[in-house]
């Protein structure tokens, strides 16, 4: 039986991620706005505009704020020069000698830097 062809599945685009973040933020904001708006109305009364107008103002302002910041956060998290699957391949192909050092090598590098700093400070004095 021949092997199945590999399907390359790409993730959502930056704009799709922004839209998903905005929708999630809107949902969270509406919920938080409902909770805090209801609490505020119970505690201090609805005010001159009435219950529904006051509650909707809390909900919409909270939804707009959460939506804005979650959309920006989604774009920032997905901001990369290359796709994640290529980043993973790049990390696998890098020489392990460039990435991994033993504790002894790290300690030697640290001591050499300390010694260079001491010489630099004593030369300045």
C-alpha positions, 0 to 999 in steps of 0.5 A: 500500500503506498504512503498517503500524501502529506498534506500541508496545512497552514494556520490562520493568517494574521488577519484571521487571528486578529479577527478571532482575538477581537471576537473573543475579546468582545465576548469576554468584554460583554460578559464582564460588562454585564457583571460589573454593570449589573453590580453598579446598577444594583449598588448605585441605581440605574441613574437618569438614563434607565436600567437598559441604557446604563447596562448597555453602556457598561457592556459595550464599552467593556466589549470594545476595550477587551476586543481592541486589546485581544486583537492586538495581542493576537497579532503580536503573538503571531508576528513572525518572519517565518511560519512556526513549522519552518521555525521548528525545522530550522531549530532541528537543523541547527548544529547542537554544538551551537546551542548546547554547552556543558556546565563546565564550559558555561562556568569557564565563560562566566569566569573569563568575563568576570576576569575581563571586567576586573581588568577593565575596572582596575585599568580605569582606577 
